Amino acid sequence: MGRILQSGETLFAIAVAAVGVIVVTIGAGYPIGDLAEPGPGVFPAALGLLLTVLGLGIAISGADQPAASARLPLRPLVFVGGAILVWAAVVEQLGFVPATVALVGISAFAERRIRPVAIASLAIVLSVGGIAAFIYGFRMPFEAFRW
């Protein structure tokens, strides 16, 4: 067990699996539906299950490898993980678009170099694509803006 916790890759894989379990739990709270008419909970539950399986698979396959001396990159882990938590916390109160803009803006600090045009472009594309896919496509109970 000590070797497992020394590897940054294995720790990250365990973190991915943990996020997957959380996503499955949240996704299961939405209606799943059936094969003929899947509900809005199918996509997050399936994605969470995939994250869990991949994270555990990487963690198990890396357990027998010698520990690398690489450090766990905390900056991306903190900012991307924090951005996901902020999105989940504010999407119901502010709406999908503001939550997505916050997600992209906070995640941008994971990089040392901030590129405002790229960040703004990504926020717009993800907001429009998210509205099309999740609100209209999967009919998830989100509002684009909620003031």
C-alpha positions as CSV (number, residue, x, y, z in Angstrom):
1,M,0.0,0.0,0.0
2,G,2.9,2.4,0.7
3,R,4.2,2.1,-2.9
4,I,0.7,2.8,-4.3
5,L,0.5,6.1,-2.4
6,Q,4.0,7.2,-3.5
7,S,3.0,7.3,-7.2
8,G,1.5,10.5,-8.4
9,E,-0.2,8.7,-11.3
10,T,-1.8,6.2,-9.0
11,L,-3.0,8.9,-6.6
12,F,-4.5,10.8,-9.5
13,A,-6.2,7.7,-10.8
14,I,-7.8,7.1,-7.4
15,A,-9.0,10.7,-7.4
16,V,-10.5,10.2,-10.9
17,A,-12.3,7.0,-9.7
18,A,-13.6,8.9,-6.6
19,V,-15.0,11.7,-8.9
20,G,-16.6,9.0,-11.0
21,V,-18.3,7.6,-7.9
22,I,-19.6,11.0,-7.1
23,V,-20.9,11.6,-10.6
24,V,-22.6,8.2,-10.7
25,T,-24.3,9.1,-7.4
26,I,-25.5,12.5,-8.6
27,G,-26.5,11.0,-12.0
28,A,-28.6,8.3,-10.3
29,G,-30.6,11.1,-8.6
30,Y,-32.0,12.0,-12.0
31,P,-34.5,9.8,-13.9
32,I,-32.7,7.1,-15.8
33,G,-35.6,6.1,-18.1
34,D,-35.3,2.9,-20.2
35,L,-33.6,1.8,-23.4
36,A,-36.4,3.2,-25.6
37,E,-36.4,6.6,-23.9
38,P,-33.3,7.3,-21.8
39,G,-33.7,9.9,-19.1
40,P,-31.4,12.8,-18.1
41,G,-29.6,10.7,-15.6
42,V,-28.2,8.2,-18.1
43,F,-25.4,10.3,-19.4
44,P,-23.9,11.4,-16.1
45,A,-24.3,7.9,-14.6
46,A,-22.6,6.3,-17.6
47,L,-19.8,8.9,-17.7
48,G,-19.3,8.5,-13.9
49,L,-19.1,4.7,-14.3
50,L,-16.6,5.1,-17.1
51,L,-14.4,7.4,-15.0
52,T,-14.6,5.0,-12.0
53,V,-13.6,2.0,-14.1
54,L,-10.8,3.8,-15.9
55,G,-9.5,5.3,-12.7
56,L,-9.5,2.0,-10.9
57,G,-7.9,0.2,-13.9
58,I,-5.1,2.7,-14.0
59,A,-4.6,2.6,-10.3
60,I,-4.5,-1.2,-10.2
61,S,-2.2,-1.5,-13.3
62,G,0.2,1.1,-11.7
63,A,0.3,-0.6,-8.3
64,D,3.0,-3.1,-9.3
65,Q,5.2,-0.4,-10.9
66,P,8.1,1.1,-8.9
67,A,7.3,4.5,-7.5
68,A,8.3,7.3,-9.7
69,S,10.0,10.4,-8.2
70,A,7.6,12.7,-10.0
71,R,5.6,15.1,-7.9
72,L,1.9,15.2,-8.0
73,P,0.9,18.5,-9.8
74,L,-1.2,20.2,-7.2
75,R,-2.0,23.4,-9.1
76,P,-4.1,21.7,-11.8
77,L,-5.6,19.3,-9.3
78,V,-6.7,22.2,-7.1
79,F,-8.0,24.5,-9.8
80,V,-9.7,21.9,-12.0
81,G,-11.2,20.1,-9.0
82,G,-12.3,23.3,-7.4
83,A,-13.8,24.5,-10.7
84,I,-15.9,21.3,-10.9
85,L,-17.1,21.8,-7.3
86,V,-18.0,25.5,-8.0
87,W,-19.9,24.5,-11.1
88,A,-21.9,21.9,-9.2
89,A,-22.6,24.4,-6.4
90,V,-23.8,27.3,-8.5
91,V,-25.5,25.7,-11.5
92,E,-28.9,25.5,-9.8
93,Q,-28.7,29.1,-8.4
94,L,-27.2,31.0,-11.4
95,G,-27.9,28.7,-14.4
96,F,-25.9,26.6,-16.8
97,V,-24.1,29.5,-18.6
98,P,-22.7,31.4,-15.6
99,A,-21.7,28.1,-14.0
100,T,-19.9,27.0,-17.1
101,V,-18.1,30.4,-17.5
102,A,-17.0,30.1,-13.8
103,L,-15.8,26.5,-14.5
104,V,-13.7,27.6,-17.5
105,G,-12.4,30.7,-15.7
106,I,-11.3,28.9,-12.6
107,S,-9.8,25.9,-14.5
108,A,-7.7,28.4,-16.5
109,F,-5.6,29.0,-13.4
110,A,-4.4,25.5,-13.7
111,E,-2.0,26.7,-16.3
112,R,0.8,29.1,-15.5
113,R,0.1,31.2,-18.6
114,I,-3.4,32.8,-18.8
115,R,-4.7,33.3,-22.4
116,P,-7.9,35.5,-22.1
117,V,-9.1,35.1,-25.7
118,A,-8.8,31.3,-25.6
119,I,-10.5,31.2,-22.2
120,A,-13.4,33.4,-23.4
121,S,-13.7,31.4,-26.6
122,L,-13.8,28.1,-24.7
123,A,-16.4,29.4,-22.3
124,I,-18.6,30.5,-25.2
125,V,-18.3,27.2,-27.1
126,L,-18.8,25.1,-24.0
127,S,-21.8,27.1,-22.9
128,V,-23.5,27.0,-26.3
129,G,-22.6,23.3,-26.8
130,G,-23.7,22.5,-23.3
131,I,-27.1,24.2,-23.8
132,A,-27.6,22.3,-27.0
133,A,-26.5,18.9,-25.7
134,F,-27.7,18.9,-22.1
135,I,-30.7,21.3,-22.0
136,Y,-32.2,20.6,-25.4
137,G,-30.7,17.3,-26.3
138,F,-30.8,15.3,-23.1
139,R,-33.6,17.5,-21.6
140,M,-31.7,17.9,-18.3
141,P,-33.5,20.2,-15.8
142,F,-31.1,23.1,-16.1
143,E,-31.9,26.7,-17.0
144,A,-29.4,28.6,-19.2
145,F,-29.6,31.6,-17.0
146,R,-31.3,31.9,-13.6
147,W,-31.1,35.3,-12.0
